[in-house]
């Protein structure tokens, strides 16, 4: 899934504009050291990122990028390590530059809360969109024998870790490597996601167009803009997680708040 304003392209644009300005200044009057010029370029790139209203954590990244690059080159680090580092990032995070969804791992408190919330006797199907290393699915499959558990993960290394770990643990769940946006959500009674704020609005459109009335969508931490949840479960874990729960109705709307006074739904 691509967003209309890619942060990576915006960051690159900021760096190029700042670098162009610094190059012009250097050509006119090269009165600073190369590291000082790099630091000045970083300050300018950070200011441009702030002006473009990028997320605030991009500002220190933009500030430090070129100075850090100049420093590592000056220290003479072998280029091989940069290649290894880049490959590891790709394996762990996949196409985060497109999806804007980093690797988040659900806590044990989330597993316990879901184990209590999920049907106790009735058979059901469950999918974790962006399942990471599959820990949540593995634990739930051991405590909820009446459920069938599926996961989809786009990053290659977490996918392999999840497959191997579940194979060794003999967990009864299915993890696939692929794109969550290609999944048909009509096959599942419960859809769980721990993504990021960026894709939630588009995800809700997919949910409303595919999920069956009576099915349930659960989001860890991140809400759907302008759509009030039916219920929420606050957890006391390391990240202060909250599970937001929506019961899909036949009149679900993708643009306005349908539930003005959320109530606790019946167990699914």
C-alpha positions, 0 to 999 in steps of 0.5 A: 500500500502506497500513501499519497505522500511518501515520507521517504520521498519527502525526506529525500527531497529535503536532503537534495534541496539542502545539499543543493543550497550547501553546494552553491555556498561552497562554490561561492566561499568554501570557508568551512571544513567538510564536517561543518558543511555537512552539519549545516546541511543537516540543519537545513534538511531538518528545517525543511522536513519540519516546514513540510510537516513531516513526523517530528522523529524525521527531524533528528534523522535529517539532521544527523544523516549527512554528518553521520555519513561523513564521520563513518567515511572519515573513520574508514569503516569497510563498505561491506558492513553497510551492505550487510546492515542494509540487507538486514534492514530489508529482511526485517522491515520489508517494504516499510518505505511504502507501507509505513508499517514498522515491525511491532510485536504484540505483548503477552498481555495482548495475548491474554486479553485476546484469549479471554475475548475470543469465543470460548466454544464456538468455532471461529477463524482468526487472521493477524495482519502483519503477524511478525514472528508469529508469537501471538498466533502460536500462543493463541492456537495452543489456548483456543482449540476451537479457532483456526489461526492465520497470519500474513507477513510481508518482511522475509526474516520475521516470516521465516522465524515465525514458520520455524518457531511454529514448526518446532512448537508444533503450533496449529497456525498458518503463516504466509509471506505476502501482502496483507492488502491482497488478503480476502477478509471475508474468510475470517470471523476476527481480523487483528492488526498491529500496524501504524496510524498511516494505513488505518483509514484505507484499511477500514475501507477494505474491512467494510467492503470485505468483512461479513456483518457480525465479524469483528476487527481488532486493532492494537493501539491505532484507531480508525480516524472518525470511526468510534470503536464498539469497545476498547480494552486497556492493557498494562503492558510495556507500551500501554497498549489498548485494543480497539474493537469494531463489530462489523455491521451491514451499514458500516460507513467508511467516512463518518462516526457510526457509533456515538456511544460505544457499548461493550459488545457481546462475546463473539 
